[in-house]
Amino acid sequence: MPKDISQPRTPTPRLRKPDATDGAEIWQLVSECQPLDENSMYCNLIQADHFRDTCVVAEMDGEIVGWISGHMIPNQDAFFVWQVAVSPKARGLGLGRKMLAHLVSRDECADAEELKTTITKDNDASWGLFRSFARQVGGEISDEPHFERKAHFDGQHATEHLVTIELPEEPKLLRVA
């Protein structure tokens, strides 16, 4: 290819804290990212408003293309990731890992010694994301059944495994790209 012909560049997503006005767009993104559980639009509005310090949105060209909702678990030194959504428009950019690294680097998550989430056994994309993140930060990963099909979901949902990543004191976050 001649050097004078430039290739289109993929815009770099901008990561930021959400606000209440993002609730509807976050809800729409989640609904487009099957098999994610769809919460109500009101739930996403509350997350973006009340939990904005432990949630993140990624924007490209003014459009929300990534979302992670999370919170610090009360009485634990652990950050819980509730949901990760990446638009098909932004897949393949490592955006999930970038958003996770962004969140655990925030002052609001400074006391987190562990990152926790729940994943069903058949969710290969989530397993890949969290295993990759654990490798990148140099953290140990483990899992065990947590919310079980019969005991917690009345047989209506697959067992959710509690995934725990021990965060090293000085995670290798700079290597997350």
N, C-alpha and C positions, 0 to 999 in steps of 0.2 A: 504494500500500500504506500502511495506517495506520502512523504512527510508533511506536505502542505494541506492534506485533508485531515481534519480533526475528527476524532470519534466523539459522539455525544457522551457527556459525562453524566453518571448517575448522581443526582443531588445527594449531599450528605444530610441525613436526617438530623433535625434539631431536637434535642431532648429538653423537656421542661416539666415543671409541676403543672398538673391540670388545674382548672378552675371550674366552677359550677356551670359556666356556659358551654363547657366541653361535653357535658353529660349525654346529650342526644347523639353527638357524633361518635362518642365512645361506644354507646349502645349499638349504633349502626355497625361499627367496625366489628364488635363481638359477634353480632348476628351473621356477619359475612365470614366468620372464621370457624366453621363447623369442624370438629364436633364440640366446640366450647358450649358450656351451659349458658343459656341466655338468662340474665337477670332482668329485672324490670329496668326501664329507663330511669326511674326514680332511684333505684339502687346505685346505678352508675353516677347519677348526679350527686348523691350523698358521698360516694367514694371520692369523686373529684373535688368535692367541697370540704368535707370533714376530715378526709384522710389524704389530702393532697400532698402532705410532706413525705408520705411513704408510697406514693403512686407516681407514675411517670407516663407522659405521652411523647410520642415521636411524631414530628411533622416533616413533611416534604411538600414544598410548593404550597404551603398554607393548609394542607390536608393532614388530618391525623391518620397515620399509617401504622402506629404501634401503641400499645397500651399494656402496662402492668399495674395491677392493683395489689396492694400488700399492706401489712400493718405489723407493728411490733406486738408480739404476743404478751399480754399482761402477765406480770410476775415471772417473766423468763427473759433471758438475754438472747432472744431469737426473733428474727425477722421472718414473717410468713408471707409467701407469695400466693395470692388467691388465684389470679388469672393472668395469662400472657396471651396477647393477641397481636399478630403481625399480618397486615394486609398482604394479599398476593402481590401487590405492586412493590412491596419492600422486602420480599423474601429473597434469601441468598446474600444479604448484606451483613449477616451476623448481628442483626438488630436486636434479637432477643438477648443475646449475651451482653451487648452494649448497654441495653436498658437495665439488666440485672446489675452490672458493674456500676452503673450510674447510681442506682438506688443504694447499694451497700456502701457506697462512698459518701453518701450524704451524712451530715452531722446528726440528723434525726435517727440514723441507723448505726451510729458509732458504737453503741453498746452491744450490738448483735455479735454473738460468738458463733451462731449457727444461722443458716438459712433453711427454712422448712417450706415444704409444699406438699400437696397430695396429687397423685397421678394414678390413673387406672392402668392396669398392666398392658392394655392394648394401645396406649397413646404413645406411639413410637416417636413422634415429633417432640413431645415434652420430655421423654426420657433422654433423647439425644441432646436437647438444649441443656438440661440440668447436668448431665454427665460431662458435656463439653465445658460448661461453666466451672464445674468442680475441678476439672483438669487445669483450666486456665488460671484459676486463683490458687491452685495447689491445696485444695481442700479434700478431705475424705468424704465419701458419699455412702450412705446406707439407706435401707428402706425396710418397712414392715407394714403389714396390713393395719389399717387404722379405722376408717369408717367402712364397715363391712356390709355387704349386700343384704344379708338377712337382718342383722341386728340394728342397722342404722337406716337402711333405705327401703325396708319392707319389700325386698326383692326387686325393686324398680330401677336399680342403678348398680353398676359394677362396683366392686370393692375399690376404695381409694387407698393407695399405699402412701404412708407418711414417709416422705423423702427428706433426709437430713443431710446437709452439707456443713461440715465443720469448717468454719472460716478461720484461716490462719491469722495470727496477730497482724502480720503484714502481708495481706493478700497480694498476689502478683497481678493486680488489676491493670497495670499499665500494659500488660501483654494482651489484654482482651481487645481484640480488634475485629 
